[in-house]
Amino acid sequence: MGRTMQVSDHVDIALDGESIWRQVADPAQMPRWSPENTGATVPEEHRPMRAGETFEGTNLRGRARWVTESVVTSSVPGCRFAFHVRRIGARRPQVGSSIATWIYDFDEIPGGTRVTETWIDGRVAWPNWVAALFDRVATGGTTFADFQRGNIRRTLSTMQSELEENGKP
């Protein structure tokens, strides 16, 4: 049986899509919501990134720390923010590979915005058995799809709570 290569979930937030997009499209804001992301180095602070720009993200899972390099693939105000993780490393992003794509879609609904977060596994060339072994070691016993399903749920729930509580544009 093949592995799950894409996981999505969504949450409805009582705030307009452009206000949410403006924050999500600034990767330096992600540690506010993500259970793993600890920061990002962006070209200019406090502004949404544009398609084609790159940033480095820092991450922590248990005792493991790593840095990624990503390129923004889509940045449409109030509609979508997406990036492709293309390099990874322990202290700096040295190993180039198709690692993952992250997509945030913002759809207007009555009373607010539906935010959909999607993770797409970029490791398409990996044999399933290699991916399964790596995943179990890297996640503490599960597949990346199952692990990311939990991360996405926590990220979206935290984002919803924080943005609705603060009403931050």
TORVOVO-559396 format. One record per atom (N, C-alpha, C, O, CB): y, x, z. Coordinates in steps of 0.001 Angstrom, whole numbers, plus 500000, padded with zeros to 6 digits. Glycine has a CB too. Layout:
BEGIN
YXZ;...
This chain:
BEGIN
498830500837500000;500000500000500000;501240500886500000;501290501872500735;499994499046501209;502239500552499187;503473501317499108;504340501115500334;504156500172501103;504244500938497868;505273502009500496;506157501888501653;507396501066501316;507771500931500151;506567503273502157;508014500529502339;509237499750502179;510382500720501911;510627501631502702;509525498868503446;511080500525500800;512119501455500386;513530500923500643;514511501636500431;511958501774498925;513631499681501097;514949499095501327;514890498106502483;513958497310502591;515467498401500053;515899498172503341;516000497267504481;517435496771504554;518374497553504405;515573497971505817;517611495471504784;518946494879504926;518959493890506080;517930493332506460;519381494179503617;520140493691506622;520367492640507599;521844492282507508;522632493014506908;519956493091509061;522209491169508098;523611490762508039;524034490101509347;523210489699510168;523846489805506859;525351490008509505;525946489344510650;527238488689510169;527898489195509261;526209490351511834;527587487585510771;528838486897510440;529885487273511487;529655487140512689;528635485339510380;531039487745511011;532115488195511887;533347487342511627;533737487134510478;532426489705511667;533949486856512686;535128485988512587;536380486829512363;537266486893513216;535282485121513863;536435487472511197;537555488321510794;537514488420509279;536450488287508675;537486489749511469;538663488651508663;538685488721507202;538000490001506704;537988491026507386;540137488658506685;537435489910505504;536655490990504918;537431492270504688;536888493361504863;536085490541503637;538693492158504299;539458493375504049;539709494153505338;539687495383505331;540784493035503379;539946493448506441;540138494131507726;538868494868508153;538935495991508653;540550493122508813;537732494241507955;536456494879508307;536194496046507366;535850497140507814;535283493857508245;536356495822506059;536128496877505066;536984498099505377;536493499225505308;536433496361503645;538260497895505720;539184498997505989;538620499925507069;538814501138507003;540562498451506421;537930499368508053;537359500176509131;536028500806508728;535788501981509004;537168499325510379;535168500033508079;533863500554507665;534015501631506590;533235502584506560;532972499413507146;534999501494505715;535214502457504627;535873503750505109;536181504627504303;536070501826503540;536087503869506404;536521505110507038;535345505590507886;535223505193509045;537839504905507912;534472506443507326;533258506834508050;533498507445509425;532581507473510245;532494507800507231;534699507934509697;535000508464511030;534961507364512094;534905507662513288;536375509142511031;534990506096511671;534931504971512603;533493504581512986;533298503873513974;535635503776511996;532502505022512233;531117504568512417;530540504818513814;529724504010514259;530245505240511411;530911505885514535;530337506053515884;530671504904516836;530019504751517869;530826507350516488;531668504104516503;531994502934517320;530828501951517350;530662501216518323;533256502240516787;530025501934516298;528982500916516154;527570501478516043;526631500866516552;529266500086514953;527397502613515400;526071503144515084;525380503774516290;526021504468517078;526180504164513981;524064503534516440;523330504163517530;523036505646517285;522648506350518218;522041503426517755;523213506141516041;522899507540515736;524089508371515273;524140509571515543;521846507589514691;525029507770514595;526147508534514047;527104508941515157;527492508114515982;526888507719512976;527484510213515179;528372510724516220;529737511143515684;530604511542516461;527726511894516912;529941511059514374;531239511414513818;531171511701512335;530099511725511731;531798512605514535;532359511920511758;532441512264510343;533700513079510096;534746512845510702;532429510991509458;533572514032509202;534710514795508722;535065514208507364;534277514268506420;534397516347508637;536269513639507281;536715512936506078;537930513642505485;538597514404506185;537049511458506396;538234513402504200;539380514068503574;540711513783504264;541530514688504427;539475513655502139;540931512542504666;542141512153505386;541738511147506453;541005510197506178;543225511555504417;542221511360507665;541874510447508753;542595509110508615;543672509015508027;542208511080510100;541967508089509175;542561506759509326;542885506073508005;543901505387507891;543808506859510140;542025506257507005;542187505514505762;540821505310505118;539919506131505285;543149506253504793;540674504207504380;539415503988503664;539196505070502605;540140505529501962;539405502592503008;537957505460502442;537638506454501418;537501505769500063;537238504570499972;536339507219501776;537686506561499023;537591506081497647;536309506593496996;535764507619497404;538823506522496830;535838505881495994;534647506305495247;534870507717494714;535939508044494199;534334505316494075;533840508543494850;533882509920494392;534219510921495487;533946512113495338;534871510044493293;534810510454496588;535130511365497688;533869511665498494;532926510873498519;536230510761498603;533873512829499153;532726513221499974;533149513359501431;534320513579501741;532112514545499465;532170513225502309;532389513421503740;531127513980504366;530033513848503817;532801512098504430;531292514610505528;530154515083506304;530013514213507536;530998513907508209;530316516577506695;528789513819507826;528512513005509003;527651513771509984;526762514520509582;527829511697508610;527910513587511271;527078514191512309;526262513095512975;526732511972513157;527945514955513356;525036513441513335;524092512449513846;523277513020514991;523099514232515115;523165511963512733;522783512105515830;521976512484516982;520906511420517190;521203510226517239;522857512653518259;519657511866517312;518524510990517646;517692511731518674;517037512721518350;517661510609516367;517713511255519917;517026511987520981;517658513357521132;518860513472521371;515508512114520685;516839514406520991;517354515778521066;517672516348519693;518223517444519588;516351516675521768;517334515623518651;517574516116517286;519019515840516852;519533514733517013;516584515458516291;519648516867516303;521000516755515747;520951517225514307;520223518162513977;522041517587516577;521737516568513436;521795516992512058;523123516578511433;523835515710511937;520622516412511271;523425517234510315;524662516993509579;524290516607508160;523373517180507572;525600518248509598;525003515636507614;524751515202506238;526019515326505404;527133515302505926;524231513749506209;525824515458504106;526934515366503155;526677514131502303;525587513941501762;527064516676502263;527702513302502198;527563512057501440;528698511930500444;529790512460500650;527536510836502382;528423511215499356;529448510900498368;529608509378498329;528626508637498285;529074511475496948;530855508935498347;531143507507498280;530885507041496851;531445507592495903;532616507197498722;530043506032496701;529691505523495373;530422504235495020;530534503886493845;528204505292495290;530918503530496027;531673502300495790;532592502048496977;532192502191498132;530719501089495560;533835501667496671;534788501347497731;535757500311497179;536795500646496608;535549502630498237;535395499045497363;536163497929496823;536718497130498002;535948496538498758;535281497024495882;538049497106498170;538641496429499319;538105495017499536;538127494172498640;540128496376499157;537620494792500761;537131493477501141;535816493069500522;535338491965500783;538130492481500800;535202493932499699;533952493566499000;532776494490499310;531698494025499679;534188493564497512;532989495811499159;531848496725499285;532301498134499640;533348498611499202;531042496752497987;531468498781500454;531581500218500702;530168500763500658;529279500248501335;532293500539502085;529953501814499856;528618502392499726;528725503903499582;529687504429499023;527867501783498520;527709504585500101;527664506038499949;526222506506499835;525288505859500309;528362506734501133;526078507660499186;524765508260498966;524698509561499760;525545510439499594;524501508514497441;523693509682500618;523477510903501392;522710511873500493;521581511605500081;522691510613502741;523361513024500196;522777513930499203;522437515323499726;521807516107499016;523711514065498061;522838515641500936;522503516927501549;522324516715503047;522911515810503641;523608518002501262;521492517582503647;521208517464505078;520915518850505639;520465519739504917;520010516497505338;521171519025506916;520850520293507566;521082520195509063;521678519234509549;521686521433506973;520605521199509788;520732521192511242;522176521433511683;522690520711512537;519819522250511853;522830522437511110;524212522748511501;525217522437510407;526387522164510678;524327524204511881;524755522479509185;525581522116508031;524642521601506948;523465521961506923;526441523342507514;525151520770506064;524271520171505037;523905521179503948;524679521402503017;524953518947504397;522726521784504066;522287522832503150;521243522373502143;521231522830501000;521743523976503929;520371521473502568;519244521067501718;519668519876500871;519951518796501391;517985520713502576;519709520088499551;520084519022498639;518881518196498237;517831518737497888;520759519590497410;519037516895498286;517960515982497945;518522514569497956;519567514314498553;516758516121498930;517837513669497306;518203512261497422;517617511765498731;516403511593498841;517687511412496194;518471511531499731;517998511204501068;518045509703501322;517037509099501689;518826511937502113;519209509108501126;519338507669501367;520659507179500784;521570507961500514;519254507345502890;520736505871500599;521970505206500222;522229504120501251;521319503402501666;521892504618498771;523487504014501656;523917502981502590;524947502107501904;525870502609501263;524492503599503893;524787500798502039;525691499844501383;526144498820502415;525345498308503200;524994499139500166;527432498535502397;528017497478503232;528695496495502296;529648496848501601;529039498059504295;528210495269502274;528805494206501464;529525493234502384;529061492941503486;527725493469500616;530670492737501914;531509491825502688;531708490558501863;532343490590500809;532887492485503059;531168489449502344;531256488176501633;531995487157502488;531662486937503652;529849487654501263;533005486540501885;533784485521502588;532911484306502877;532195483814502005;535024485110501762;532984483837504113;532302482618504540;533316481794505333;534339482335505753;531007482939505401;533064480512505548;533996479733506379;534163480386507757;533183480620508464;533493478272506535;535391480669508119;535681481234509431;535550482740509542;535704483287510634;534802480622510414;535271483426508442;535165484878508562;534478485547507387;534684485184506229;534434485220509805;533655486537507716;533021487392506710;531573487658507086;531271487957508241;533786488721506558;530683487548506115;529294487981506301;529234489459505893;529539489816504755;528275487091505445;528837490299506838;528687491727506588;527196492012506442;526412491740507352;529328492588507740;526813492560505294;525420492920505044;525326494432504947;526017495061504146;524880492243503746;524466495005505770;524221496449505744;522851496679505130;521873496036505512;524310497079507183;522784497607504167;521539497907503468;521283499409503493;522184500206503235;521587497387502011;520061499781503803;519595501170503722;518564501237502614;517642500423502569;518995501670505091;518717502214501709;517755502430500626;517211503847500771;517971504815500761;518416502211499208;515914503963500903;515254505263501035;515358506015499711;514921505520498672;513762505093501457;515931507196499756;516086507997498550;514906508907498258;514901509614497250;517315508817498657;513911508897499124;512787509831498984;511702509275498046;510525509229498405;512179510135500366;512103508865496873;511166508225495944;510108509186495415;509017508752495045;511922507626494783;510404510467495371;509445511438494851;508399511846495889;507408512487495539;510177512666494358;508602511489497147;507653511864498191;506389511010498081;506483509792497931;508292511710499590;505233511619498153;504007510810498238;504043509969499521;504594510398500535;502728511725498210;503460508787499469;503481507882500617;502913508526501881;503453508318502968;502703506625500295;501845509295501760;501230509880502952;502136510925503585;502161511053504809;499880510503502602;502891511687502767;503826512678503297;504977511968504009;505369512350505112;504364513592502162;505510510935503364;506594510164503973;506138509534505291;506876509554506276;507088509072503003;504929508977505313;504412508332506524;504291509336507667;504654509027508802;503046507679506247;503788510527507380;503649511557508404;505025512004508902;505265512066510108;502858512761507855;505914512311507977;507267512731508343;507966511652509176;508573511947510206;508093513045507079;507873510405508718;508535509294509407;508075509182510856;508895509022511760;508267507980508674;506782509263511073;506253509106512430;506756510212513357;507033509963514530;504721509103512404;506873511423512835;507396512527513642;508896512333513890;509364512470515020;507133513890512941;509644512013512831;511109511917512925;511594510708513716;512682510741514291;511700511867511545;510799509642513750;511250508419514432;510528508174515757;510862507234516478;511049507221513524;509567508993516073;508834508777517318;507702507783517183;507283507188518176;509767508313518380;507192507588515962;505989506786515807;506030505618514859;505073504846514808;505620506294517070;507102505453514102;507174504307513195;507612504768511800;507855505955511585;508154503234513745;507708503850510879;508224504183509540;509745504182509577;510350503587510469;507701503173508464;510363504851508606;511818504830508538;512330503423508285;513379503046508809;512315505773507448;511617502647507503;512058501278507235;512136500480508543;513135499808508798;511100500583506233;511098500550509360;511117499833510640;512183500397511575;512874499649512265;509741499906511313;512308501709511590;513306502353512437;514717501937512010;515550501604512853;513155503888512378;514981501957510705;516307501589510213;516586500103510421;517734499713510637;516439501942508734;515569499290510358;515746497857510642;516363497674512027;517283496874512197;514387497101510551;515859498413513017;516405498346514372;517810498928514459;518672498369515137;515493499075515336;518049500050513776;519384500664513775;520415499742513145;521523499596513660;519360502000513028;520052499126512038;520972498214511351;521308497036512256;522471496647512361;520360497714510018;520314496472512900;520547495332513795;521512495721514913;522442494974515218;519211494825514392;521292496904515534;522173497356516618;523585497625516097;524564497257516745;521604498626517280;523693498258514942;525009498548514365;525780497262514108;526938497140514507;524863499347513060;525148496310513450;525835495061513113;526193494254514353;527278493678514421;524970494221512188;525308494206515320;525593493464516555;526770494073517309;527638493353517800;524354493434517460;526796495391517398;527901496073518073;529197495871517310;530243495620517908;527603497571518223;529129495981515985;530311495776515147;530870494369515353;532075494197515536;529970496006513658;530006493378515323;530433491992515504;531115491813516857;532215491265516931;529231491037515382;530476492268517915;531038492116519263;532392492797519379;533355492199519859;530080492685520308;532465494043518943;533693494810519094;534831494253518248;535954494116518733;533446496252518729;534552493932516995;535614493452516117;536103492062516520;537300491780516453;535130493432514677;535198491210516929;535630489875517344;536384489930518679;537342489184518883;534415488931517457;535959490794519568;536630490921520857;538037491473520697;538976490995521334;535824491814521787;538180492481519842;539474493145519675;540316492558518555;541533492741518528;539264494602519416;539662491839517612;540375491286516475;541134492337515696;542217492078515171;541316490224516930;540554493536515624;541249494663515014;541333494547513497;540303494423512834;540560495950515385;542523494584512942;542646494699511481;542636496138511049;542730496425509856;543917494024510989;
